[in-house]
């Protein structure tokens, strides 16, 4: 209800059930469209070259991050 900028009392006193259902339906459609727009475009994991991986591992080890050991 804060999305519409109205207090609950106003909605309860002035809106019909049909209008409330319409508003929730439109809100649901808007949220679903937003969710679809946030889906990642790339489904496959990102590949990096061996050289890039070696550089990253070197950087991590310089910062004290251990790789491959538990």
DSSP file (Angstrom, degrees, kcal/mol; ACC not computed):
  #  RESIDUE AA STRUCTURE BP1 BP2  ACC     N-H-->O    O-->H-N    N-H-->O    O-->H-N    TCO  KAPPA ALPHA  PHI   PSI    X-CA   Y-CA   Z-CA
    1    1 A X    >>>       0   0    0      0, 0.0     5,-1.5     0, 0.0     3,-0.7   0.000 360.0 360.0 360.0 -27.7    0.0    0.0    0.0
    2    2 A X  G >45 +     0   0    0      1,-0.2     3,-0.6     2,-0.2     5,-0.1   0.786 360.0  66.7 -68.2 -23.7    2.9    2.3    0.5
    3    3 A X  G 345S+     0   0    0      1,-0.2    -1,-0.2     2,-0.1     0, 0.0   0.837 104.5  43.6 -62.0 -31.8    3.7    1.8   -3.2
    4    4 A X  G <45S-     0   0    0     -3,-0.7    -1,-0.2     2,-0.2    -2,-0.2   0.533 110.6-124.2 -91.5  -7.3    0.5    3.6   -4.0
    5    5 A X  T <<5 +     0   0    0     -3,-0.6     2,-0.4    -4,-0.5    -3,-0.2   0.796  69.9 122.1  71.4  28.7    1.1    6.3   -1.4
    6    6 A X      < -     0   0    0     -5,-1.5    -1,-0.2     3,-0.0    -2,-0.2  -0.956  63.4-119.2-125.6 142.0   -2.2    5.7    0.4
    7    7 A X    >>  -     0   0    0     -2,-0.4     4,-1.7     1,-0.1     3,-0.5  -0.457  30.0-115.9 -73.3 153.1   -2.9    4.8    4.0
    8    8 A X  H 3> S+     0   0    0      1,-0.2     4,-2.7     2,-0.2     5,-0.2   0.847 113.7  60.4 -57.8 -34.8   -4.8    1.5    4.5
    9    9 A X  H 3> S+     0   0    0      1,-0.2     4,-2.3     2,-0.2    -1,-0.2   0.906 103.6  50.0 -60.9 -41.5   -7.8    3.3    6.0
   10   10 A X  H <> S+     0   0    0     -3,-0.5     4,-2.5     2,-0.2     5,-0.4   0.926 111.8  47.7 -63.2 -44.2   -8.3    5.2    2.7
   11   11 A X  H  X S+     0   0    0     -4,-1.7     4,-2.0     1,-0.2    -2,-0.2   0.931 113.0  48.1 -63.5 -45.0   -8.1    2.0    0.7
   12   12 A X  H  < S+     0   0    0     -4,-2.7    -1,-0.2     1,-0.2    -2,-0.2   0.871 119.2  39.1 -63.6 -36.3  -10.5    0.2    2.9
   13   13 A X  H  < S+     0   0    0     -4,-2.3    -2,-0.2    -5,-0.2    -1,-0.2   0.796 127.8  27.2 -84.9 -29.2  -13.0    3.1    3.0
   14   14 A X  H  < S+     0   0    0     -4,-2.5     2,-0.3    -5,-0.2    -3,-0.2   0.625 101.2  78.5-114.8 -16.1  -12.9    4.2   -0.7
   15   15 A X     <  -     0   0    0     -4,-2.0     2,-0.2    -5,-0.4     3,-0.0  -0.745  67.0-135.0-100.2 144.7  -11.9    1.4   -2.9
   16   16 A X     >  -     0   0    0     -2,-0.3     4,-2.2     1,-0.1     5,-0.2  -0.482  29.0-109.7 -84.7 165.2  -14.1   -1.4   -4.1
   17   17 A X  H  > S+     0   0    0      1,-0.2     4,-2.5     2,-0.2     5,-0.2   0.881 120.2  55.3 -61.7 -37.2  -13.0   -5.0   -4.0
   18   18 A X  H  > S+     0   0    0      2,-0.2     4,-2.3     1,-0.2    -1,-0.2   0.911 108.3  47.2 -63.3 -42.4  -12.8   -5.0   -7.8
   19   19 A X  H  > S+     0   0    0      2,-0.2     4,-2.5     1,-0.2    -1,-0.2   0.905 111.9  50.4 -66.6 -40.3  -10.5   -2.0   -7.8
   20   20 A X  H  X S+     0   0    0     -4,-2.2     4,-2.4     2,-0.2    -2,-0.2   0.918 111.2  48.0 -63.0 -44.0   -8.2   -3.5   -5.1
   21   21 A X  H  X S+     0   0    0     -4,-2.5     4,-2.3     1,-0.2    -1,-0.2   0.893 111.7  50.8 -63.5 -39.8   -8.0   -6.8   -7.1
   22   22 A X  H  X S+     0   0    0     -4,-2.3     4,-2.7     2,-0.2     5,-0.2   0.921 110.1  49.4 -63.3 -43.7   -7.2   -4.8  -10.3
   23   23 A X  H  X S+     0   0    0     -4,-2.5     4,-2.3     1,-0.2    -2,-0.2   0.914 113.2  46.0 -63.4 -42.9   -4.4   -2.9   -8.5
   24   24 A X  H  X S+     0   0    0     -4,-2.4     4,-2.4     2,-0.2    -1,-0.2   0.875 112.1  52.0 -67.2 -36.2   -2.9   -6.1   -7.1
   25   25 A X  H  X S+     0   0    0     -4,-2.3     4,-2.2     2,-0.2    -2,-0.2   0.939 112.0  45.0 -64.3 -46.6   -3.1   -7.7  -10.5
   26   26 A X  H  X S+     0   0    0     -4,-2.7     4,-2.2     2,-0.2    -2,-0.2   0.874 112.2  52.7 -65.1 -37.3   -1.4   -4.8  -12.2
   27   27 A X  H  X S+     0   0    0     -4,-2.3     4,-2.4    -5,-0.2    -1,-0.2   0.920 108.9  50.0 -62.4 -43.5    1.3   -4.7   -9.4
   28   28 A X  H  X S+     0   0    0     -4,-2.4     4,-2.3     1,-0.2    -2,-0.2   0.901 110.0  50.3 -62.5 -42.0    1.9   -8.5   -9.9
   29   29 A X  H  X S+     0   0    0     -4,-2.2     4,-2.2     2,-0.2    -1,-0.2   0.913 110.8  49.6 -61.9 -42.4    2.3   -8.0  -13.7
   30   30 A X  H  X S+     0   0    0     -4,-2.2     4,-2.1     1,-0.2    -2,-0.2   0.905 111.3  48.4 -64.3 -41.9    4.8   -5.1  -13.1
   31   31 A X  H  X S+     0   0    0     -4,-2.4     4,-2.4     2,-0.2    -1,-0.2   0.894 110.3  51.6 -66.2 -39.9    6.8   -7.2  -10.7
   32   32 A X  H  X S+     0   0    0     -4,-2.3     4,-2.1     2,-0.2    -2,-0.2   0.902 109.4  50.0 -64.2 -40.2    6.9  -10.2  -13.1
   33   33 A X  H  X S+     0   0    0     -4,-2.2     4,-1.8     2,-0.2    -2,-0.2   0.906 110.7  50.1 -63.1 -40.6    8.2   -7.9  -15.9
   34   34 A X  H  X S+     0   0    0     -4,-2.1     4,-1.0     1,-0.2    -2,-0.2   0.914 109.2  51.5 -63.8 -41.7   10.9   -6.5  -13.6
   35   35 A X  H  < S+     0   0    0     -4,-2.4     3,-0.5     1,-0.2     4,-0.4   0.894 108.9  50.8 -62.5 -39.9   11.9  -10.1  -12.7
   36   36 A X  H >< S+     0   0    0     -4,-2.1     3,-0.9     1,-0.2    -1,-0.2   0.866 106.9  54.1 -65.7 -35.2   12.2  -11.0  -16.3
   37   37 A X  H 3< S+     0   0    0     -4,-1.8    -1,-0.2     1,-0.2    -2,-0.2   0.733 105.9  54.1 -72.6 -19.8   14.4   -8.0  -17.0
   38   38 A X  T 3< S+     0   0    0     -4,-1.0    -1,-0.2    -3,-0.5    -2,-0.2   0.488  78.8 117.0 -91.9  -3.2   16.8   -9.1  -14.3
   39   39 A X  S <  S-     0   0    0     -3,-0.9     2,-0.0    -4,-0.4    -3,-0.0  -0.404  78.6-101.5 -63.8 138.7   17.4  -12.6  -15.6
   40   40 A X        -     0   0    0      1,-0.1    -1,-0.1    -2,-0.1    -2,-0.1  -0.356  21.5-147.1 -63.0 139.3   21.0  -13.0  -16.6
   41   41 A X  S    S+     0   0    0      1,-0.1     2,-0.7    -3,-0.1    -1,-0.1   0.821  85.3  62.8 -74.1 -31.5   21.6  -12.8  -20.3
   42   42 A X        +     0   0    0      1,-0.2    -1,-0.1     2,-0.0     4,-0.1  -0.860  55.9 177.6-103.9 114.5   24.4  -15.3  -20.2
   43   43 A X        +     0   0    0     -2,-0.7     2,-0.2     2,-0.1    -1,-0.2   0.780  61.3  78.8 -84.8 -29.1   23.3  -18.8  -19.1
   44   44 A X  S    S-     0   0    0      1,-0.1     3,-0.1     3,-0.0    -2,-0.0  -0.524  93.0-100.9 -81.2 146.4   26.8  -20.4  -19.6
   45   45 A X        -     0   0    0     -2,-0.2     2,-0.3     1,-0.1    -1,-0.1  -0.351  45.3-101.0 -62.3 147.2   29.5  -20.0  -17.0
   46   46 A X        -     0   0    0     -4,-0.1     2,-0.4    -3,-0.1    -1,-0.1  -0.531  35.6-142.8 -73.2 132.4   32.1  -17.4  -18.0
   47   47 A X        -     0   0    0     -2,-0.3     2,-0.3    -3,-0.1    -1,-0.0  -0.772  15.3-168.2 -96.4 139.2   35.3  -18.9  -19.3
   48   48 A X        -     0   0    0     -2,-0.4     2,-0.0     1,-0.0     0, 0.0  -0.933  25.3-106.7-125.0 154.1   38.7  -17.3  -18.6
   49   49 A X     >  -     0   0    0     -2,-0.3     4,-2.3     1,-0.1     5,-0.2  -0.272  28.0-113.1 -74.4 162.7   42.0  -18.1  -20.1
   50   50 A X  H  > S+     0   0    0      1,-0.2     4,-2.6     2,-0.2     5,-0.2   0.869 118.6  54.3 -61.2 -37.3   44.7  -20.1  -18.3
   51   51 A X  H  > S+     0   0    0      2,-0.2     4,-2.3     1,-0.2    -1,-0.2   0.926 108.6  47.3 -65.2 -44.3   46.9  -16.9  -18.3
   52   52 A X  H  > S+     0   0    0      1,-0.2     4,-2.4     2,-0.2    -2,-0.2   0.908 112.3  50.4 -62.8 -41.1   44.1  -14.9  -16.6
   53   53 A X  H  X S+     0   0    0     -4,-2.3     4,-2.7     2,-0.2    -2,-0.2   0.909 109.7  50.5 -63.5 -41.5   43.6  -17.7  -14.1
   54   54 A X  H  X S+     0   0    0     -4,-2.6     4,-2.3     2,-0.2    -1,-0.2   0.903 110.8  49.4 -63.0 -40.9   47.3  -17.8  -13.3
   55   55 A X  H  X S+     0   0    0     -4,-2.3     4,-2.3     2,-0.2    -2,-0.2   0.908 111.9  48.3 -64.6 -41.2   47.3  -14.0  -12.8
   56   56 A X  H  X S+     0   0    0     -4,-2.4     4,-2.7     2,-0.2    -2,-0.2   0.919 111.2  49.8 -64.8 -43.2   44.3  -14.2  -10.5
   57   57 A X  H  X S+     0   0    0     -4,-2.7     4,-2.6     2,-0.2    -2,-0.2   0.894 110.6  50.6 -63.4 -39.2   45.9  -17.1   -8.5
   58   58 A X  H  X S+     0   0    0     -4,-2.3     4,-2.1     2,-0.2    -1,-0.2   0.926 111.1  48.4 -62.8 -44.8   49.1  -15.1   -8.1
   59   59 A X  H  X S+     0   0    0     -4,-2.3     4,-1.2     2,-0.2    -2,-0.2   0.917 112.1  49.3 -61.3 -44.0   47.2  -12.1   -6.9
   60   60 A X  H  <>S+     0   0    0     -4,-2.7     5,-2.8     1,-0.2     3,-0.4   0.922 110.7  49.1 -62.9 -43.7   45.2  -14.2   -4.4
   61   61 A X  H ><5S+     0   0    0     -4,-2.6     3,-1.1     1,-0.2    -1,-0.2   0.858 107.0  55.9 -66.6 -33.2   48.4  -15.8   -3.0
   62   62 A X  H 3<5S+     0   0    0     -4,-2.1    -1,-0.2     1,-0.3    -2,-0.2   0.799 108.0  49.6 -65.7 -27.5   50.0  -12.4   -2.7
   63   63 A X  T 3<5S-     0   0    0     -4,-1.2    -1,-0.3    -3,-0.4    -2,-0.2   0.396 124.2-105.1 -91.6   2.4   47.1  -11.4   -0.5
   64   64 A X  T < 5S+     0   0    0     -3,-1.1     2,-0.6     1,-0.3    -3,-0.2   0.636  71.7 144.1  86.9  14.7   47.4  -14.5    1.6
   65   65 A X      < -     0   0    0     -5,-2.8     2,-0.4    -6,-0.2    -1,-0.3  -0.787  43.4-140.3 -90.7 121.5   44.4  -16.4    0.1
   66   66 A X        -     0   0    0     -2,-0.6     2,-0.5    -3,-0.1     3,-0.0  -0.655  14.7-155.7 -85.2 135.2   45.1  -20.1   -0.1
   67   67 A X        +     0   0    0     -2,-0.4     3,-0.1     1,-0.1   -10,-0.0  -0.929  68.0   3.7-115.2 130.0   43.9  -21.8   -3.2
   68   68 A X  S    S+     0   0    0     -2,-0.5     2,-0.4     1,-0.2    -1,-0.1   0.484 104.4  97.6  82.2   2.0   43.1  -25.5   -3.4
   69   69 A X              0   0    0      1,-0.1    -1,-0.2    -3,-0.0    -3,-0.1  -0.963 360.0 360.0-125.7 145.7   43.7  -26.4    0.2
   70   70 A X              0   0    0     -2,-0.4    -1,-0.1    -3,-0.1    -2,-0.0   0.393 360.0 360.0-110.1 360.0   41.2  -26.7    3.0
